[in-house]
Amino acid sequence: MEKIAVISAILEDPSRTQQDFNNIVSSFKGIIKGRMGIPFVEEQIAVISLIVVGKLDEINSLTGKLGNLPNVMVKTAISKKEL
């Protein structure tokens, strides 16, 4: 069964990590239902939220790959309800 989740990411120094971040997100485009990003240019930080609907393994795989990027902090909230 599928679940809905919110993945929140903070990119410190996004000029170095944003391309890799976007490549990973693109490879999971089938489960991504929404994305919001807010750049803090002066602070050199970007905050990104992803809304995903997928199997738990897919959500965990995406979260793990994003979390392994340097200077990227990731947290995920997953619903208990199955869709």
N, CA, C and O atoms as CSV, one atom per row, in Angstrom:
chain,resi,resn,atom,element,x,y,z
A,1,MET,N,N,0.839,-1.194,0.000
A,1,MET,CA,C,0.000,0.000,0.000
A,1,MET,C,C,0.876,1.247,0.000
A,1,MET,O,O,2.037,1.225,0.408
A,2,GLU,N,N,0.283,2.312,-0.466
A,2,GLU,CA,C,1.016,3.577,-0.549
A,2,GLU,C,C,0.694,4.462,0.635
A,2,GLU,O,O,-0.352,4.345,1.274
A,3,LYS,N,N,1.632,5.347,0.900
A,3,LYS,CA,C,1.482,6.322,1.978
A,3,LYS,C,C,1.795,7.700,1.423
A,3,LYS,O,O,2.457,7.838,0.394
A,4,ILE,N,N,1.311,8.712,2.117
A,4,ILE,CA,C,1.630,10.086,1.763
A,4,ILE,C,C,2.653,10.596,2.772
A,4,ILE,O,O,2.583,10.281,3.960
A,5,ALA,N,N,3.597,11.382,2.285
A,5,ALA,CA,C,4.657,11.878,3.162
A,5,ALA,C,C,5.082,13.280,2.732
A,5,ALA,O,O,4.875,13.700,1.594
A,6,VAL,N,N,5.676,13.974,3.677
A,6,VAL,CA,C,6.295,15.270,3.417
A,6,VAL,C,C,7.775,15.130,3.724
A,6,VAL,O,O,8.160,14.739,4.826
A,7,ILE,N,N,8.596,15.453,2.741
A,7,ILE,CA,C,10.046,15.434,2.925
A,7,ILE,C,C,10.514,16.881,2.964
A,7,ILE,O,O,10.292,17.638,2.019
A,8,SER,N,N,11.157,17.257,4.046
A,8,SER,CA,C,11.686,18.606,4.195
A,8,SER,C,C,13.200,18.550,4.112
A,8,SER,O,O,13.839,17.692,4.720
A,9,ALA,N,N,13.762,19.470,3.356
A,9,ALA,CA,C,15.214,19.495,3.187
A,9,ALA,C,C,15.734,20.913,3.324
A,9,ALA,O,O,15.117,21.868,2.852
A,10,ILE,N,N,16.880,21.034,3.978
A,10,ILE,CA,C,17.602,22.299,4.055
A,10,ILE,C,C,18.933,22.088,3.357
A,10,ILE,O,O,19.719,21.216,3.728
A,11,LEU,N,N,19.169,22.904,2.340
A,11,LEU,CA,C,20.426,22.833,1.600
A,11,LEU,C,C,21.307,23.995,2.052
A,11,LEU,O,O,20.992,25.159,1.803
A,12,GLU,N,N,22.394,23.673,2.706
A,12,GLU,CA,C,23.370,24.693,3.061
A,12,GLU,C,C,24.337,24.799,1.888
A,12,GLU,O,O,24.863,23.787,1.425
A,13,ASP,N,N,24.570,25.988,1.415
A,13,ASP,CA,C,25.392,26.225,0.227
A,13,ASP,C,C,24.788,25.507,-0.976
A,13,ASP,O,O,25.415,24.620,-1.555
A,14,PRO,N,N,23.551,25.899,-1.355
A,14,PRO,CA,C,22.851,25.202,-2.434
A,14,PRO,C,C,23.556,25.279,-3.784
A,14,PRO,O,O,23.299,24.446,-4.653
A,15,SER,N,N,24.429,26.247,-3.981
A,15,SER,CA,C,25.131,26.329,-5.268
A,15,SER,C,C,25.974,25.085,-5.518
A,15,SER,O,O,26.266,24.759,-6.668
A,16,ARG,N,N,26.366,24.394,-4.464
A,16,ARG,CA,C,27.169,23.168,-4.601
A,16,ARG,C,C,26.336,21.902,-4.656
A,16,ARG,O,O,26.756,20.918,-5.265
A,17,THR,N,N,25.162,21.903,-4.034
A,17,THR,CA,C,24.400,20.656,-3.916
A,17,THR,C,C,23.094,20.644,-4.695
A,17,THR,O,O,22.486,19.584,-4.847
A,18,GLN,N,N,22.652,21.777,-5.186
A,18,GLN,CA,C,21.333,21.854,-5.799
A,18,GLN,C,C,21.207,20.974,-7.043
A,18,GLN,O,O,20.163,20.354,-7.248
A,19,GLN,N,N,22.234,20.907,-7.868
A,19,GLN,CA,C,22.162,20.091,-9.081
A,19,GLN,C,C,21.996,18.608,-8.740
A,19,GLN,O,O,21.158,17.924,-9.328
A,20,ASP,N,N,22.787,18.115,-7.797
A,20,ASP,CA,C,22.659,16.715,-7.378
A,20,ASP,C,C,21.294,16.457,-6.742
A,20,ASP,O,O,20.672,15.425,-6.992
A,21,PHE,N,N,20.838,17.393,-5.926
A,21,PHE,CA,C,19.524,17.292,-5.289
A,21,PHE,C,C,18.439,17.166,-6.355
A,21,PHE,O,O,17.589,16.279,-6.283
A,22,ASN,N,N,18.473,18.054,-7.337
A,22,ASN,CA,C,17.466,18.046,-8.399
A,22,ASN,C,C,17.523,16.767,-9.236
A,22,ASN,O,O,16.483,16.261,-9.659
A,23,ASN,N,N,18.711,16.246,-9.475
A,23,ASN,CA,C,18.843,14.999,-10.234
A,23,ASN,C,C,18.185,13.835,-9.505
A,23,ASN,O,O,17.503,13.013,-10.117
A,24,ILE,N,N,18.394,13.772,-8.197
A,24,ILE,CA,C,17.776,12.704,-7.400
A,24,ILE,C,C,16.258,12.855,-7.404
A,24,ILE,O,O,15.533,11.880,-7.601
A,25,VAL,N,N,15.779,14.079,-7.186
A,25,VAL,CA,C,14.334,14.324,-7.182
A,25,VAL,C,C,13.732,13.938,-8.536
A,25,VAL,O,O,12.661,13.333,-8.586
A,26,SER,N,N,14.402,14.278,-9.613
A,26,SER,CA,C,13.901,13.943,-10.953
A,26,SER,C,C,13.791,12.438,-11.160
A,26,SER,O,O,12.890,11.968,-11.855
A,27,SER,N,N,14.700,11.690,-10.563
A,27,SER,CA,C,14.658,10.232,-10.735
A,27,SER,C,C,13.491,9.598,-9.978
A,27,SER,O,O,13.174,8.431,-10.206
A,28,PHE,N,N,12.848,10.350,-9.082
A,28,PHE,CA,C,11.689,9.861,-8.331
A,28,PHE,C,C,10.417,10.619,-8.729
A,28,PHE,O,O,9.471,10.697,-7.946
A,29,LYS,N,N,10.394,11.176,-9.943
A,29,LYS,CA,C,9.274,12.025,-10.352
A,29,LYS,C,C,7.927,11.304,-10.329
A,29,LYS,O,O,6.884,11.955,-10.260
A,30,GLY,N,N,7.933,9.988,-10.385
A,30,GLY,CA,C,6.685,9.236,-10.362
A,30,GLY,C,C,5.937,9.293,-9.044
A,30,GLY,O,O,4.722,9.101,-9.018
A,31,ILE,N,N,6.638,9.553,-7.949
A,31,ILE,CA,C,5.966,9.588,-6.646
A,31,ILE,C,C,5.815,11.013,-6.109
A,31,ILE,O,O,5.137,11.219,-5.102
A,32,ILE,N,N,6.426,11.987,-6.754
A,32,ILE,CA,C,6.386,13.363,-6.259
A,32,ILE,C,C,5.126,14.053,-6.770
A,32,ILE,O,O,4.894,14.134,-7.976
A,33,LYS,N,N,4.321,14.546,-5.844
A,33,LYS,CA,C,3.068,15.202,-6.184
A,33,LYS,C,C,3.150,16.720,-6.065
A,33,LYS,O,O,2.334,17.430,-6.653
A,34,GLY,N,N,4.118,17.222,-5.316
A,34,GLY,CA,C,4.262,18.664,-5.160
A,34,GLY,C,C,5.633,19.021,-4.626
A,34,GLY,O,O,6.291,18.227,-3.953
A,35,ARG,N,N,6.048,20.252,-4.947
A,35,ARG,CA,C,7.357,20.720,-4.499
A,35,ARG,C,C,7.280,22.218,-4.260
A,35,ARG,O,O,6.704,22.962,-5.054
A,36,MET,N,N,7.868,22.644,-3.157
A,36,MET,CA,C,7.969,24.065,-2.868
A,36,MET,C,C,9.395,24.335,-2.406
A,36,MET,O,O,9.912,23.646,-1.526
A,37,GLY,N,N,10.009,25.317,-2.989
A,37,GLY,CA,C,11.352,25.690,-2.594
A,37,GLY,C,C,11.448,27.174,-2.328
A,37,GLY,O,O,10.902,27.986,-3.075
A,38,ILE,N,N,12.137,27.523,-1.274
A,38,ILE,CA,C,12.339,28.931,-0.928
A,38,ILE,C,C,13.831,29.168,-0.744
A,38,ILE,O,O,14.445,28.613,0.167
A,39,PRO,N,N,14.416,29.999,-1.618
A,39,PRO,CA,C,15.838,30.312,-1.470
A,39,PRO,C,C,16.041,31.467,-0.488
A,39,PRO,O,O,15.291,32.444,-0.492
A,40,PHE,N,N,17.049,31.339,0.334
A,40,PHE,CA,C,17.499,32.425,1.198
A,40,PHE,C,C,18.877,32.813,0.671
A,40,PHE,O,O,19.902,32.334,1.156
A,41,VAL,N,N,18.879,33.686,-0.326
A,41,VAL,CA,C,20.089,33.987,-1.092
A,41,VAL,C,C,21.191,34.554,-0.209
A,41,VAL,O,O,22.333,34.098,-0.277
A,42,GLU,N,N,20.869,35.527,0.605
A,42,GLU,CA,C,21.891,36.160,1.447
A,42,GLU,C,C,22.487,35.190,2.454
A,42,GLU,O,O,23.670,35.276,2.783
A,43,GLU,N,N,21.668,34.269,2.941
A,43,GLU,CA,C,22.128,33.298,3.929
A,43,GLU,C,C,22.764,32.076,3.281
A,43,GLU,O,O,23.334,31.238,3.979
A,44,GLN,N,N,22.676,31.959,1.963
A,44,GLN,CA,C,23.179,30.818,1.193
A,44,GLN,C,C,22.576,29.500,1.690
A,44,GLN,O,O,23.277,28.516,1.929
A,45,ILE,N,N,21.254,29.524,1.835
A,45,ILE,CA,C,20.494,28.344,2.266
A,45,ILE,C,C,19.240,28.255,1.397
A,45,ILE,O,O,18.682,29.278,0.999
A,46,ALA,N,N,18.807,27.042,1.109
A,46,ALA,CA,C,17.528,26.817,0.428
A,46,ALA,C,C,16.725,25.823,1.254
A,46,ALA,O,O,17.266,24.854,1.787
A,47,VAL,N,N,15.422,26.081,1.351
A,47,VAL,CA,C,14.514,25.187,2.074
A,47,VAL,C,C,13.540,24.611,1.054
A,47,VAL,O,O,12.892,25.355,0.318
A,48,ILE,N,N,13.437,23.288,1.011
A,48,ILE,CA,C,12.604,22.617,0.015
A,48,ILE,C,C,11.696,21.610,0.709
A,48,ILE,O,O,12.131,20.855,1.578
A,49,SER,N,N,10.418,21.614,0.305
A,49,SER,CA,C,9.455,20.620,0.789
A,49,SER,C,C,8.938,19.826,-0.397
A,49,SER,O,O,8.597,20.391,-1.436
A,50,LEU,N,N,8.883,18.521,-0.233
A,50,LEU,CA,C,8.363,17.628,-1.261
A,50,LEU,C,C,7.176,16.863,-0.688
A,50,LEU,O,O,7.250,16.334,0.421
A,51,ILE,N,N,6.087,16.807,-1.439
A,51,ILE,CA,C,4.945,15.977,-1.082
A,51,ILE,C,C,5.033,14.734,-1.962
A,51,ILE,O,O,5.073,14.844,-3.187
A,52,VAL,N,N,5.061,13.556,-1.348
A,52,VAL,CA,C,5.201,12.322,-2.108
A,52,VAL,C,C,4.105,11.326,-1.725
A,52,VAL,O,O,3.626,11.305,-0.591
A,53,VAL,N,N,3.725,10.507,-2.699
A,53,VAL,CA,C,2.798,9.402,-2.469
A,53,VAL,C,C,3.440,8.181,-3.096
A,53,VAL,O,O,3.653,8.130,-4.308
A,54,GLY,N,N,3.747,7.197,-2.261
A,54,GLY,CA,C,4.397,6.007,-2.784
A,54,GLY,C,C,4.512,4.932,-1.728
A,54,GLY,O,O,4.047,5.084,-0.598
A,55,LYS,N,N,5.138,3.851,-2.122
A,55,LYS,CA,C,5.398,2.764,-1.181
A,55,LYS,C,C,6.467,3.213,-0.198
A,55,LYS,O,O,7.311,4.050,-0.517
A,56,LEU,N,N,6.421,2.650,0.988
A,56,LEU,CA,C,7.353,3.038,2.042
A,56,LEU,C,C,8.803,2.882,1.597
A,56,LEU,O,O,9.641,3.723,1.922
A,57,ASP,N,N,9.107,1.821,0.860
A,57,ASP,CA,C,10.476,1.612,0.369
A,57,ASP,C,C,10.913,2.735,-0.565
A,57,ASP,O,O,12.061,3.176,-0.510
A,58,GLU,N,N,10.006,3.200,-1.423
A,58,GLU,CA,C,10.331,4.290,-2.349
A,58,GLU,C,C,10.590,5.590,-1.594
A,58,GLU,O,O,11.544,6.308,-1.892
A,59,ILE,N,N,9.742,5.887,-0.622
A,59,ILE,CA,C,9.893,7.112,0.171
A,59,ILE,C,C,11.209,7.079,0.936
A,59,ILE,O,O,11.945,8.066,0.968
A,60,ASN,N,N,11.499,5.936,1.551
A,60,ASN,CA,C,12.747,5.808,2.305
A,60,ASN,C,C,13.972,5.886,1.403
A,60,ASN,O,O,15.000,6.433,1.800
A,61,SER,N,N,13.870,5.349,0.209
A,61,SER,CA,C,14.985,5.407,-0.735
A,61,SER,C,C,15.272,6.849,-1.138
A,61,SER,O,O,16.427,7.274,-1.153
A,62,LEU,N,N,14.225,7.597,-1.463
A,62,LEU,CA,C,14.392,9.013,-1.818
A,62,LEU,C,C,14.989,9.795,-0.659
A,62,LEU,O,O,15.935,10.562,-0.843
A,63,THR,N,N,14.440,9.603,0.528
A,63,THR,CA,C,14.939,10.309,1.707
A,63,THR,C,C,16.401,9.970,1.974
A,63,THR,O,O,17.196,10.859,2.279
A,64,GLY,N,N,16.756,8.710,1.864
A,64,GLY,CA,C,18.131,8.289,2.106
A,64,GLY,C,C,19.108,8.890,1.119
A,64,GLY,O,O,20.182,9.347,1.509
A,65,LYS,N,N,18.748,8.894,-0.160
A,65,LYS,CA,C,19.641,9.454,-1.173
A,65,LYS,C,C,19.827,10.948,-0.977
A,65,LYS,O,O,20.938,11.457,-1.121
A,66,LEU,N,N,18.753,11.659,-0.649
A,66,LEU,CA,C,18.873,13.100,-0.416
A,66,LEU,C,C,19.701,13.371,0.842
A,66,LEU,O,O,20.522,14.287,0.867
A,67,GLY,N,N,19.480,12.578,1.870
A,67,GLY,CA,C,20.201,12.765,3.128
A,67,GLY,C,C,21.681,12.457,3.039
A,67,GLY,O,O,22.456,12.917,3.877
A,68,ASN,N,N,22.093,11.685,2.037
A,68,ASN,CA,C,23.509,11.374,1.861
A,68,ASN,C,C,24.282,12.465,1.130
A,68,ASN,O,O,25.509,12.405,1.048
A,69,LEU,N,N,23.581,13.453,0.603
A,69,LEU,CA,C,24.273,14.556,-0.058
A,69,LEU,C,C,24.967,15.430,0.989
A,69,LEU,O,O,24.434,15.629,2.081
A,70,PRO,N,N,26.147,15.949,0.664
A,70,PRO,CA,C,26.827,16.817,1.623
A,70,PRO,C,C,26.062,18.122,1.833
A,70,PRO,O,O,25.510,18.686,0.888
A,71,ASN,N,N,26.034,18.588,3.055
A,71,ASN,CA,C,25.387,19.852,3.429
A,71,ASN,C,C,23.883,19.873,3.159
A,71,ASN,O,O,23.303,20.932,2.917
A,72,VAL,N,N,23.254,18.690,3.201
A,72,VAL,CA,C,21.800,18.593,3.045
A,72,VAL,C,C,21.236,17.884,4.269
A,72,VAL,O,O,21.637,16.762,4.580
A,73,MET,N,N,20.309,18.534,4.964
A,73,MET,CA,C,19.630,17.959,6.120
A,73,MET,C,C,18.207,17.611,5.701
A,73,MET,O,O,17.516,18.439,5.108
A,74,VAL,N,N,17.766,16.393,6.002
A,74,VAL,CA,C,16.465,15.908,5.543
A,74,VAL,C,C,15.683,15.320,6.721
A,74,VAL,O,O,16.232,14.602,7.556
A,75,LYS,N,N,14.409,15.637,6.763
A,75,LYS,CA,C,13.480,15.032,7.722
A,75,LYS,C,C,12.218,14.645,6.960
A,75,LYS,O,O,11.809,15.339,6.029
A,76,THR,N,N,11.607,13.540,7.358
A,76,THR,CA,C,10.420,13.053,6.673
A,76,THR,C,C,9.314,12.770,7.682
A,76,THR,O,O,9.549,12.191,8.743
A,77,ALA,N,N,8.112,13.188,7.329
A,77,ALA,CA,C,6.914,12.842,8.098
A,77,ALA,C,C,6.045,11.970,7.201
A,77,ALA,O,O,5.665,12.384,6.105
A,78,ILE,N,N,5.729,10.754,7.670
A,78,ILE,CA,C,4.951,9.799,6.879
A,78,ILE,C,C,3.634,9.523,7.592
A,78,ILE,O,O,3.606,9.277,8.798
A,79,SER,N,N,2.545,9.566,6.833
A,79,SER,CA,C,1.235,9.304,7.430
A,79,SER,C,C,1.135,7.844,7.877
A,79,SER,O,O,1.758,6.956,7.294
A,80,LYS,N,N,0.355,7.621,8.901
A,80,LYS,CA,C,0.104,6.247,9.347
A,80,LYS,C,C,-0.949,5.570,8.485
A,80,LYS,O,O,-0.980,4.346,8.361
A,81,LYS,N,N,-1.804,6.385,7.897
A,81,LYS,CA,C,-2.892,5.866,7.069
A,81,LYS,C,C,-2.360,5.428,5.707
A,81,LYS,O,O,-1.565,6.128,5.082
A,82,GLU,N,N,-2.812,4.262,5.263
A,82,GLU,CA,C,-2.440,3.786,3.937
A,82,GLU,C,C,-3.466,4.243,2.927
A,82,GLU,O,O,-4.662,4.279,3.214
A,83,LEU,N,N,-2.997,4.594,1.741
A,83,LEU,CA,C,-3.906,5.072,0.689
A,83,LEU,C,C,-4.306,3.942,-0.220
A,83,LEU,O,O,-5.067,4.150,-1.165
